[in-house]
């Protein structure tokens, strides 16, 4: 058994090494656009991208409140010939912010500005032609109303039954769809109730007992679900008021870094390859790389002042992250078979890709307005990007001159982004947030209503 596991691990490492050679090309280029032919695709902004673990399917979701399921059609001759295999009408009454497939099942979880978490069943996707929105089917099998405000992110575990969600009510909840309850007073207690607005959540399959949460605060917070049993009675009482987990590290910027009253982290990502590296994207600032294994420093702070702070290993600058601060952004990620790149979307419509040492690798045109989400394929040298456009762009390495590369204009692009960020040109009242809030308010469920989770 041990020899078999070792051989599989060695084969996986060889596969990653071969793929890394393809990733380490000079540049990337657009290889396909999903939903641009007018007959199928989304009708609004695309806020959510998620690959199946085996890479066979891609989920997309957004403002039109549908989930669309894409896979390759081997009968088509062009590269990466993805077509829409299914359209799920979710029943959400406001924008979808995130959608994830639950491992080892045909179920999909979605979260939305209507404060709901919904479960859907993909059913049979054995269709031979693209499916349009008008042909979509209603798919919701369960509706959870445990959160009180907009729900922003889903994190799956290695289970078809368990997943985490984070919302602007400051709560992180673990949902077990095997356990029935009526939402309202009977909802299980949250894992965490941090006391301020949260917008991002990340977990690594290598360390599933830990997760990073962040939002309207200058820190990302690393929690460990194993720690509750190690606390003293007094500490345990305090932890239970916050939830049933414990913060063990804060991830923050160096002393002297400019901080504003509206510090906000818009995106986080934990490494799936090593389990200790973490990316945080700060609104109005940069992307920072941390390691939860690094030595800590102490910083005076009014919140969780006793929790040590981990300083960043590296900073990645150039992208602009100010507009639509709280609405659907998850614009930071690792890329490459060895996670040798760091990537971020930008408010100028570009995709920034850096090497781990902080050097800029490339800039790509990703959207006509704003790039919000970038997700790498789990096995192929391929990544998807989406934003305010209704289409999804696919990118891959190229040995030819890149048509959509903007790297040659890097100096001007970065200078413009820095100038607009520093001057506060885009730091205005977030009209989109107001619209989303109004939409969610109009669509919010009756608080006295009960939903059956069964």
LUMSE-802720 format. One line per 3 residues: number of its first residue (from 1); their letters; for each residue z negated, x negated, y of N, C-alpha, C. Coordinates in steps of 0.02 Angstrom, whole numbers. Layout:
! residues N
NUM	A	Z:X:Y:Z:X:Y:Z:X:Y  ...
//
This chain:
! residues 454
1	XXX	0:-41:-60:0:0:0:0:-43:63  -44:-95:64:-47:-140:121:19:-176:133  50:-198:77:115:-233:83:168:-186:110
4	XXX	166:-123:88:215:-74:112:207:-63:187  144:-54:209:132:-44:280:153:-105:321  140:-165:294:160:-226:329:235:-231:335
7	XXX	271:-213:282:344:-217:285:372:-166:334  342:-107:338:364:-57:386:352:-80:457  294:-111:468:278:-136:534:326:-191:554
10	XXX	343:-235:506:390:-289:520:459:-262:536  480:-210:499:545:-179:511:547:-147:580  492:-114:598:489:-82:664:493:-135:720
13	XXX	459:-191:708:461:-245:758:531:-274:765  566:-283:709:635:-308:712:680:-259:749  669:-194:737:709:-143:770:697:-146:846
16	XXX	634:-152:867:619:-157:938:650:-219:968  650:-274:930:678:-336:955:754:-329:967  788:-296:920:860:-285:928:875:-240:987
19	XXX	834:-187:995:845:-143:1052:830:-177:1118  780:-222:1117:762:-256:1180:820:-296:1207  863:-322:1162:922:-359:1185:969:-313:1224
22	XXX	974:-250:1201:1017:-202:1237:985:-182:1304  918:-176:1304:884:-158:1366:889:-214:1418  890:-276:1395:888:-332:1441:958:-350:1467
25	XXX	997:-300:1484:1062:-312:1515:1053:-317:1590  1107:-335:1623:1103:-346:1695:1088:-283:1733  1116:-227:1710:1107:-165:1748:1113:-105:1703
28	XXX	1098:-46:1731:1104:17:1697:1155:60:1734  1181:110:1699:1229:156:1731:1220:226:1702  1245:274:1739:1242:343:1716:1291:353:1659
31	XXX	1267:383:1603:1309:392:1544:1323:465:1530  1286:511:1561:1299:582:1552:1259:621:1604  1283:682:1618:1247:729:1661:1242:794:1623
34	XXX	1181:819:1615:1169:880:1577:1165:940:1624  1206:990:1610:1203:1052:1649:1247:1054:1710  1300:1014:1710:1343:1010:1770:1410:1044:1763
37	XXX	1420:1082:1708:1486:1112:1699:1488:1186:1719  1431:1213:1744:1430:1281:1769:1417:1334:1716  1425:1319:1653:1416:1370:1601:1347:1368:1570
40	XXX	1313:1312:1576:1245:1308:1549:1208:1255:1589  1142:1256:1583:1100:1211:1622:1051:1251:1664  1012:1216:1704:961:1249:1745:991:1275:1811
43	XXX	954:1321:1841:975:1350:1905:929:1329:1962  884:1282:1950:839:1257:2002:817:1187:1986  767:1163:2024:741:1095:2015:716:1086:1943
46	XXX	725:1026:1916:702:1010:1849:640:966:1854  582:994:1838:519:959:1847:493:926:1784  520:944:1726:491:921:1663:545:895:1616
49	XXX	533:836:1588:575:807:1536:530:783:1480  550:795:1418:509:773:1362:553:763:1301  552:703:1272:588:689:1210:544:706:1150
52	XXX	575:731:1097:539:736:1034:521:667:1009  470:662:969:447:597:946:501:559:908  543:595:872:597:561:836:659:552:879
55	XXX	657:577:940:713:569:986:771:617:975  764:663:928:821:707:912:832:760:965  779:781:1000:784:834:1049:757:812:1116
58	XXX	784:841:1169:760:832:1237:743:900:1265  682:908:1291:662:969:1326:669:959:1400  695:1010:1435:697:1010:1508:670:1077:1532
61	XXX	636:1077:1590:608:1139:1617:597:1130:1692  590:1186:1727:581:1180:1799:574:1246:1834  605:1250:1894:594:1307:1938:623:1372:1912
64	XXX	672:1370:1868:700:1432:1842:659:1462:1786  603:1429:1769:553:1454:1721:579:1459:1650  632:1422:1636:657:1418:1567:644:1348:1540
67	XXX	641:1344:1474:642:1280:1439:710:1275:1404  744:1220:1414:809:1210:1382:804:1152:1333  834:1160:1276:828:1113:1220:896:1082:1208
70	XXX	899:1015:1211:962:979:1207:961:932:1146  1019:924:1116:1027:874:1063:1100:851:1063  1112:796:1027:1180:768:1025:1225:811:980
73	XXX	1288:815:1000:1339:848:960:1385:794:933  1380:777:868:1420:722:840:1495:735:841  1515:798:853:1587:813:854:1620:792:920
76	XXX	1579:779:971:1606:757:1035:1613:681:1036  1663:657:1071:1681:586:1067:1648:543:1120  1626:571:1176:1599:528:1229:1528:506:1211
79	XXX	1504:455:1247:1438:427:1234:1383:479:1249  1332:479:1208:1274:522:1218:1295:595:1232  1329:627:1184:1357:694:1195:1305:750:1185
82	XXX	1259:756:1232:1207:807:1226:1233:875:1247  1215:927:1208:1230:996:1227:1167:1037:1222  1166:1094:1256:1108:1138:1256:1108:1180:1192
85	XXX	1056:1170:1151:1050:1205:1087:1009:1269:1092  970:1275:1144:928:1335:1150:899:1342:1220  890:1404:1242:859:1419:1306:801:1467:1293
88	XXX	741:1447:1312:682:1488:1302:660:1518:1368  658:1583:1372:632:1618:1431:556:1623:1422  520:1584:1462:449:1573:1448:404:1631:1468
91	XXX	424:1671:1516:380:1723:1541:334:1700:1597  336:1635:1614:298:1611:1672:322:1646:1735  276:1655:1783:293:1689:1845:298:1641:1904
94	XXX	299:1577:1890:308:1526:1942:335:1463:1908  347:1412:1949:380:1351:1926:344:1320:1867  383:1296:1818:355:1257:1763:350:1184:1785
97	XXX	291:1155:1774:280:1085:1792:286:1037:1733  273:1061:1673:274:1016:1615:288:1057:1552  321:1025:1504:335:1056:1439:333:1002:1386
100	XXX	300:1016:1331:293:967:1277:300:1000:1209  331:964:1163:332:985:1093:267:964:1059  237:1009:1022:178:991:983:201:955:919
103	XXX	173:897:905:196:858:846:191:897:781  236:883:736:235:911:668:239:987:668  274:1016:718:280:1088:721:343:1106:760
106	XXX	358:1170:763:414:1195:804:389:1225:869  326:1212:887:296:1243:946:306:1200:1008  312:1234:1065:318:1202:1130:264:1230:1175
109	XXX	229:1187:1213:180:1209:1263:210:1199:1332  198:1248:1376:221:1243:1446:163:1259:1492  164:1228:1552:114:1242:1603:149:1254:1669
112	XXX	116:1291:1714:152:1317:1771:107:1326:1832  140:1340:1889:104:1356:1950:70:1424:1947  83:1463:1895:49:1528:1888:-19:1520:1854
115	XXX	-41:1457:1842:-106:1441:1813:-110:1455:1739  -54:1469:1707:-54:1485:1636:-29:1427:1594  -54:1426:1532:-28:1384:1479:3:1430:1428
118	XXX	66:1417:1409:100:1462:1362:125:1422:1302  122:1454:1244:148:1425:1182:210:1463:1161  259:1426:1137:323:1455:1118:343:1426:1050
121	XXX	388:1461:1016:414:1437:953:489:1427:960  513:1366:946:584:1351:953:626:1390:903  598:1405:845:636:1440:795:693:1399:769
124	XXX	748:1433:751:806:1401:721:854:1378:775  868:1313:778:914:1286:828:981:1266:798  997:1295:741:1059:1276:706:1119:1314:737
127	XXX	1135:1297:799:1191:1328:834:1244:1275:845  1306:1295:851:1360:1247:856:1389:1241:926  1368:1285:972:1397:1284:1039:1341:1286:1091
130	XXX	1355:1262:1152:1304:1266:1205:1282:1337:1219  1220:1346:1240:1192:1411:1254:1177:1415:1329  1195:1470:1361:1182:1479:1432:1116:1514:1443
133	XXX	1091:1514:1506:1028:1547:1521:1031:1621:1504  1088:1652:1517:1095:1724:1504:1088:1740:1430  1099:1691:1387:1092:1702:1314:1023:1683:1288
136	XXX	980:1661:1333:914:1638:1312:872:1695:1284  819:1676:1248:776:1726:1218:704:1715:1240  666:1769:1244:596:1765:1260:559:1736:1200
139	XXX	514:1689:1213:488:1648:1158:413:1642:1156  377:1670:1206:305:1657:1210:268:1690:1153  226:1651:1120:185:1677:1065:111:1680:1083
142	XXX	90:1640:1132:20:1640:1154:18:1624:1228  -29:1655:1264:-40:1641:1335:-113:1625:1345  -127:1568:1376:-195:1545:1389:-207:1545:1464
145	XXX	-262:1577:1486:-278:1581:1557:-346:1549:1570  -359:1492:1539:-423:1458:1546:-429:1423:1613  -374:1399:1641:-375:1366:1706:-374:1417:1763
148	XXX	-401:1397:1821:-405:1442:1878:-353:1426:1932  -322:1368:1928:-270:1350:1977:-210:1321:1940  -161:1297:1980:-98:1274:1951:-110:1220:1898
151	XXX	-77:1228:1842:-84:1181:1786:-26:1132:1790  -41:1066:1788:9:1016:1805:36:976:1746  -5:960:1697:17:915:1644:-10:936:1576
154	XXX	28:917:1525:9:926:1455:10:857:1422  -40:843:1382:-41:783:1340:-51:805:1268  -6:786:1225:-12:805:1155:-50:751:1116
157	XXX	-79:773:1061:-112:727:1015:-72:727:949  -93:688:902:-57:685:838:-77:744:795  -63:804:821:-83:865:787:-38:922:810
160	XXX	-22:968:766:16:1027:786:-27:1080:818  -93:1068:822:-140:1119:845:-176:1101:909  -181:1037:926:-223:1014:981:-180:985:1037
163	XXX	-199:1000:1100:-168:968:1157:-214:975:1217  -204:933:1267:-243:933:1328:-201:958:1386  -234:989:1435:-201:1008:1498:-245:989:1556
166	XXX	-214:976:1614:-250:961:1675:-224:1007:1730  -269:1027:1775:-251:1075:1827:-283:1057:1893  -259:1091:1945:-286:1079:2012:-356:1106:2021
169	XXX	-383:1142:1972:-453:1164:1974:-500:1107:1957  -473:1047:1944:-514:989:1928:-536:985:1856  -509:1028:1814:-530:1030:1744:-477:1001:1697
172	XXX	-500:967:1646:-459:948:1589:-485:986:1529  -440:1020:1495:-459:1062:1439:-423:1040:1375  -460:1042:1320:-429:1032:1255:-420:1100:1223
175	XXX	-359:1115:1202:-343:1179:1172:-333:1169:1097  -366:1210:1058:-356:1212:986:-329:1281:969  -265:1285:955:-233:1350:946:-251:1383:880
178	XXX	-290:1349:839:-314:1380:777:-375:1424:790  -408:1414:847:-470:1449:862:-456:1505:911  -473:1566:892:-459:1624:935:-515:1633:986
181	XXX	-496:1654:1047:-544:1674:1097:-509:1718:1148  -548:1756:1186:-521:1795:1241:-535:1758:1306  -481:1742:1343:-490:1703:1404:-531:1743:1454
184	XXX	-570:1708:1494:-617:1738:1540:-683:1704:1529  -734:1742:1515:-800:1714:1503:-805:1678:1436  -759:1690:1391:-764:1662:1323:-725:1597:1315
187	XXX	-695:1571:1368:-658:1508:1362:-705:1451:1343  -684:1407:1299:-726:1349:1283:-737:1306:1345  -792:1269:1349:-803:1226:1407:-750:1171:1412
190	XXX	-733:1150:1472:-683:1097:1478:-709:1030:1454  -664:987:1435:-683:917:1422:-711:886:1485  -684:907:1542:-701:875:1605:-693:924:1662
193	XXX	-742:926:1707:-737:963:1771:-758:914:1825  -709:882:1856:-722:824:1897:-743:841:1968  -729:903:1990:-753:923:2056:-703:914:2112
196	XXX	-643:889:2098:-590:886:2148:-523:896:2112  -471:905:2152:-406:923:2124:-376:866:2083  -354:883:2023:-320:835:1979:-246:855:1973
199	XXX	-204:804:1964:-132:819:1958:-98:781:1902  -132:732:1872:-98:692:1821:-147:673:1766  -119:665:1706:-159:651:1647:-116:610:1600
202	XXX	-145:559:1569:-107:515:1524:-151:492:1467  -119:482:1409:-154:461:1348:-107:419:1307  -134:370:1272:-93:329:1227:-109:347:1154
205	XXX	-58:353:1111:-72:368:1041:-111:313:1006  -112:253:1034:-150:198:1004:-225:204:1018  -242:237:1073:-313:247:1091:-322:321:1110
208	XXX	-314:367:1063:-314:438:1080:-381:465:1103  -434:425:1093:-501:446:1116:-510:433:1190  -463:398:1222:-467:384:1294:-410:419:1330
211	XXX	-423:437:1393:-369:464:1435:-384:446:1508  -331:444:1547:-336:430:1619:-318:494:1657  -361:512:1705:-349:569:1747:-351:547:1820
214	XXX	-311:579:1862:-310:560:1933:-283:619:1974  -295:614:2039:-272:666:2085:-292:649:2155  -330:693:2188:-348:684:2258:-407:637:2264
217	XXX	-397:575:2247:-448:523:2251:-413:456:2250  -446:403:2275:-414:337:2276:-416:301:2209  -442:333:2157:-449:300:2092:-416:342:2037
220	XXX	-394:306:1984:-382:338:1921:-445:330:1880  -463:380:1840:-526:380:1803:-512:377:1728  -540:326:1695:-532:318:1623:-592:349:1589
223	XXX	-579:398:1546:-632:432:1509:-627:416:1435  -685:416:1403:-688:402:1331:-725:459:1298  -691:494:1253:-721:552:1219:-773:531:1168
226	XXX	-778:467:1152:-828:444:1104:-895:431:1137  -897:428:1203:-955:403:1238:-1012:453:1242  -999:517:1233:-1051:566:1244:-1111:555:1198
229	XXX	-1100:531:1137:-1156:521:1090:-1198:461:1108  -1174:418:1152:-1210:357:1168:-1253:364:1232  -1250:422:1264:-1284:430:1328:-1358:447:1318
232	XXX	-1399:430:1368:-1468:451:1369:-1470:527:1382  -1529:557:1373:-1534:630:1384:-1517:648:1456  -1541:608:1504:-1527:624:1575:-1452:616:1589
235	XXX	-1423:562:1563:-1352:552:1573:-1311:606:1539  -1335:627:1481:-1299:678:1443:-1299:744:1481  -1356:761:1512:-1360:823:1550:-1310:821:1608
238	XXX	-1305:764:1643:-1257:758:1698:-1186:763:1672  -1171:730:1616:-1104:732:1588:-1084:802:1567  -1132:840:1539:-1116:907:1517:-1102:953:1576
241	XXX	-1131:938:1634:-1114:978:1692:-1043:964:1714  -1020:903:1704:-951:884:1721:-903:903:1666  -927:905:1605:-885:916:1547:-918:883:1487
244	XXX	-879:868:1436:-908:839:1375:-878:771:1361  -865:733:1413:-841:665:1405:-870:623:1461  -857:558:1460:-890:513:1506:-840:464:1536
247	XXX	-845:451:1602:-802:403:1636:-829:333:1624  -786:288:1600:-808:219:1586:-777:168:1633  -723:185:1667:-690:139:1713:-657:179:1769
250	XXX	-656:149:1828:-613:173:1882:-558:122:1893  -498:145:1902:-441:101:1916:-423:109:1989  -430:55:2027:-420:60:2099:-385:0:2128
253	XXX	-367:7:2192:-334:-47:2227:-385:-97:2253  -360:-155:2275:-405:-208:2298:-441:-187:2362  -498:-219:2373:-534:-210:2436:-487:-228:2494
256	XXX	-489:-187:2545:-447:-201:2603:-381:-164:2602  -362:-137:2544:-301:-97:2541:-311:-35:2584  -261:-20:2624:-266:37:2670:-278:101:2631
259	XXX	-331:136:2649:-346:200:2618:-349:254:2672  -324:312:2656:-323:367:2703:-367:423:2675  -382:471:2719:-423:527:2697:-388:569:2644
262	XXX	-321:564:2641:-283:604:2593:-254:561:2537  -292:511:2514:-270:471:2457:-253:518:2399  -197:505:2368:-177:549:2312:-136:509:2263
265	XXX	-152:515:2200:-113:483:2146:-69:537:2115  -5:525:2116:43:576:2093:63:568:2021  55:509:1992:77:498:1923:36:445:1889
268	XXX	28:452:1824:-6:401:1784:29:396:1717  23:338:1686:54:328:1620:15:274:1583  -6:288:1522:-37:238:1479:15:212:1430
271	XXX	12:148:1415:60:117:1370:54:146:1300  112:161:1270:111:184:1201:115:126:1152  128:66:1177:134:7:1133:70:-33:1127
274	XXX	29:-35:1180:-32:-75:1175:-96:-35:1190  -90:23:1221:-147:67:1230:-194:48:1286  -182:-9:1321:-229:-29:1373:-197:-35:1442
277	XXX	-131:-41:1446:-99:-45:1511:-89:25:1540  -101:30:1605:-97:95:1640:-59:86:1705  -14:132:1719:21:135:1783:-6:192:1824
280	XXX	-16:180:1889:-34:232:1936:14:230:1995  37:288:2017:81:293:2075:44:327:2132  36:291:2187:-1:317:2245:46:347:2296
283	XXX	29:407:2319:69:437:2372:64:395:2436  121:381:2466:122:341:2527:109:268:2517  107:245:2455:93:175:2441:142:150:2387
286	XXX	116:121:2335:157:88:2285:136:109:2215  167:77:2166:149:85:2095:107:24:2076  52:36:2040:7:-18:2020:-1:-18:1944
289	XXX	-4:-79:1917:-14:-90:1845:-85:-115:1833  -120:-85:1785:-188:-103:1767:-192:-117:1692  -245:-152:1673:-264:-157:1603:-337:-137:1597
292	XXX	-351:-90:1553:-420:-68:1544:-464:-122:1513  -433:-177:1490:-471:-232:1462:-490:-285:1513  -463:-280:1573:-476:-331:1624:-548:-327:1649
295	XXX	-572:-384:1677:-639:-386:1706:-644:-337:1764  -704:-310:1772:-716:-260:1823:-748:-291:1884  -744:-256:1939:-780:-274:2000:-820:-213:2020
298	XXX	-869:-223:2062:-910:-168:2087:-887:-151:2157  -879:-86:2171:-862:-64:2238:-908:-6:2257  -932:-7:2319:-972:48:2342:-927:108:2353
301	XXX	-948:164:2329:-907:224:2335:-953:284:2327  -938:337:2362:-981:395:2361:-976:434:2296  -924:424:2257:-915:462:2195:-911:413:2136
304	XXX	-953:423:2087:-957:381:2028:-966:307:2047  -1011:295:2094:-1021:227:2119:-1047:180:2065  -1078:207:2013:-1103:164:1960:-1052:145:1908
307	XXX	-991:172:1914:-939:156:1865:-899:97:1891  -892:43:1852:-856:-16:1875:-782:-2:1887  -754:-42:1933:-684:-34:1954:-642:-90:1925
310	XXX	-585:-73:1896:-537:-121:1872:-483:-131:1926  -473:-192:1950:-420:-204:2000:-351:-208:1966  -298:-199:2004:-231:-200:1975:-208:-270:1956
313	XXX	-166:-273:1905:-134:-336:1885:-72:-349:1928  -37:-296:1946:27:-305:1980:41:-244:2023  81:-255:2074:101:-202:2120:177:-200:2124
316	XXX	206:-140:2125:278:-131:2126:297:-90:2188  332:-121:2235:347:-88:2298:422:-76:2306  438:-31:2351:507:-17:2369:524:56:2367
319	XXX	497:92:2318:510:164:2313:469:202:2366  492:261:2384:456:302:2432:428:363:2396  363:373:2404:328:426:2367:282:463:2416
322	XXX	312:508:2455:274:546:2504:289:620:2498  353:638:2495:372:708:2495:353:741:2430  344:808:2432:323:848:2374:266:814:2336
325	XXX	214:796:2374:160:755:2347:130:785:2283  118:850:2282:80:879:2228:123:923:2182  188:921:2189:229:971:2156:275:940:2105
328	XXX	249:932:2045:292:914:1989:306:840:1981  276:798:2023:292:727:2018:255:694:1960  293:659:1920:265:616:1867:309:554:1868
331	XXX	316:525:1929:371:477:1940:350:406:1927  318:393:1871:303:324:1852:304:320:1777  331:264:1751:337:259:1678:352:187:1659
334	XXX	342:172:1595:367:110:1566:436:124:1537  478:72:1535:543:77:1505:555:16:1461  598:24:1411:617:-31:1368:582:-29:1301
337	XXX	613:-58:1251:584:-57:1183:519:-95:1180  508:-143:1226:446:-180:1230:406:-161:1292  426:-105:1324:397:-85:1388:400:-142:1438
340	XXX	457:-175:1439:465:-234:1483:482:-215:1555  494:-151:1567:509:-128:1634:459:-75:1657  452:-71:1723:415:-17:1755:464:21:1798
343	XXX	460:88:1797:508:127:1836:473:181:1876  505:200:1931:479:254:1973:536:290:2006  529:355:2014:575:392:2056:557:380:2129
346	XXX	599:406:2174:589:394:2245:614:454:2285  584:463:2344:603:519:2387:671:510:2418  702:451:2410:770:441:2436:823:457:2383
349	XXX	803:484:2326:850:501:2273:866:445:2225  832:388:2232:847:330:2190:795:322:2135  815:285:2084:771:263:2030:760:188:2039
352	XXX	697:168:2043:681:97:2048:658:72:1980  683:14:1960:663:-19:1898:642:-90:1914  580:-107:1895:554:-174:1907:540:-209:1841
355	XXX	541:-275:1842:515:-314:1787:438:-315:1791  406:-330:1735:333:-327:1733:301:-375:1783  337:-429:1802:308:-477:1850:313:-452:1922
358	XXX	339:-392:1933:344:-364:2000:412:-372:2031  455:-413:2002:522:-423:2030:566:-362:2019  607:-347:2068:652:-290:2063:709:-305:2015
361	XXX	721:-260:1968:776:-268:1921:838:-230:1945  829:-166:1963:886:-127:1985:864:-64:2022  910:-37:2061:903:27:2094:964:69:2075
364	XXX	951:131:2053:1005:175:2031:1002:241:2070  1060:268:2084:1063:335:2114:1047:387:2060  992:424:2070:970:470:2019:971:543:2037
367	XXX	975:559:2102:972:629:2123:999:632:2194  1023:691:2214:1049:697:2282:993:700:2333  930:710:2310:874:716:2356:814:674:2334
370	XXX	779:697:2283:717:665:2261:717:659:2185  698:601:2159:688:592:2086:614:601:2071  597:648:2029:528:663:2013:505:638:1944
373	XXX	550:638:1896:531:624:1826:580:577:1794  554:527:1757:595:481:1718:563:473:1650  602:485:1597:575:480:1530:623:441:1485
376	XXX	597:387:1455:637:347:1410:641:376:1341  700:369:1309:708:391:1240:663:349:1195  630:379:1145:583:340:1104:615:286:1061
379	XXX	681:288:1051:712:239:1006:776:208:1035  816:246:1070:880:222:1096:871:189:1164  916:143:1183:916:116:1251:944:167:1299
382	XXX	904:217:1316:926:275:1354:866:305:1390  877:329:1452:824:366:1485:853:423:1525  812:475:1535:832:534:1572:794:536:1638
385	XXX	826:563:1690:795:570:1755:813:638:1785  765:666:1822:778:731:1854:738:735:1918  754:786:1958:720:796:2022:738:863:2052
388	XXX	757:861:2116:773:923:2150:841:952:2131  885:911:2103:948:937:2077:934:981:2016  982:1024:2000:975:1067:1941:1001:1033:1878
391	XXX	1025:972:1884:1052:935:1827:1004:880:1805  1015:855:1745:977:799:1717:1026:742:1706  1009:682:1731:1053:624:1722:1026:580:1667
394	XXX	1072:555:1626:1056:507:1573:1083:439:1593  1043:387:1582:1062:318:1599:1052:273:1538  1095:223:1534:1089:173:1481:1112:105:1506
397	XXX	1097:52:1469:1119:-15:1489:1195:-20:1489  1221:-62:1533:1293:-72:1536:1308:-146:1546  1363:-169:1517:1386:-237:1529:1441:-238:1581
400	XXX	1465:-179:1600:1516:-173:1652:1483:-161:1719  1520:-168:1774:1491:-151:1839:1466:-79:1840  1406:-68:1865:1375:-3:1865:1399:38:1924
403	XXX	1427:97:1910:1452:141:1963:1396:168:2005  1338:182:1974:1283:214:2009:1228:165:2028  1241:100:2023:1193:50:2045:1193:46:2122
406	XXX	1134:42:2150:1126:32:2222:1087:-33:2235  1085:-76:2185:1047:-138:2190:1074:-183:2245  1139:-182:2256:1169:-224:2308:1142:-205:2377
409	XXX	1119:-143:2385:1093:-119:2449:1017:-120:2450  986:-157:2404:913:-154:2396:876:-169:2460  897:-220:2496:861:-240:2557:859:-183:2607
412	XXX	916:-151:2619:919:-96:2667:880:-35:2642  886:-20:2577:851:38:2548:776:30:2554  750:-29:2535:678:-41:2537:653:-41:2609
415	XXX	690:-71:2654:669:-72:2724:665:-1:2752  714:40:2736:714:110:2760:655:148:2730  642:139:2666:586:174:2634:520:153:2664
418	XXX	510:89:2676:448:65:2705:439:90:2776  493:92:2814:489:115:2883:470:189:2886  502:229:2844:488:301:2845:419:317:2819
421	XXX	396:279:2770:328:290:2745:277:270:2798  285:211:2828:237:185:2876:234:228:2939  290:254:2960:292:293:3022:267:364:3014
424	XXX	258:383:2951:237:451:2938:293:501:2947  355:477:2943:413:521:2954:413:579:2905  390:566:2844:389:620:2794:319:646:2780
427	XXX	270:621:2817:202:643:2804:186:704:2845  222:757:2831:214:820:2866:180:871:2820  168:931:2847:140:983:2805:188:997:2749
430	XXX	164:997:2689:208:1003:2631:228:1077:2623  287:1094:2652:310:1163:2650:320:1186:2579  344:1141:2536:356:1161:2467:291:1179:2432
433	XXX	237:1142:2448:173:1159:2419:151:1228:2441  161:1243:2507:143:1308:2532:182:1363:2498  246:1351:2487:287:1401:2453:265:1410:2381
436	XXX	253:1354:2347:231:1359:2277:163:1395:2273  118:1379:2321:53:1411:2320:59:1486:2331  103:1505:2379:114:1575:2392:144:1610:2331
439	XXX	191:1576:2298:221:1605:2238:170:1613:2183  129:1561:2174:78:1565:2122:27:1619:2137  10:1627:2203:-38:1678:2223:-12:1747:2208
442	XXX	51:1758:2225:82:1823:2212:88:1837:2137  96:1782:2099:107:1790:2027:45:1783:1986  -12:1766:2019:-72:1750:1981:-97:1810:1942
445	XXX	-123:1799:1883:-145:1854:1841:-210:1884:1868  -222:1945:1850:-285:1979:1867:-342:1941:1835  -389:1918:1878:-444:1878:1852:-487:1917:1802
448	XXX	-485:1984:1808:-525:2023:1762:-489:2036:1696  -426:2017:1695:-388:2028:1634:-408:1980:1579  -400:2001:1519:-417:1960:1462:-353:1943:1424
451	XXX	-347:1880:1404:-289:1863:1363:-314:1843:1295  -279:1863:1245:-298:1847:1177:-268:1781:1156  -310:1734:1139:-289:1669:1112:-301:1673:1037
454	X	-248:1683:1000:-257:1693:928:-198:1668:889
//
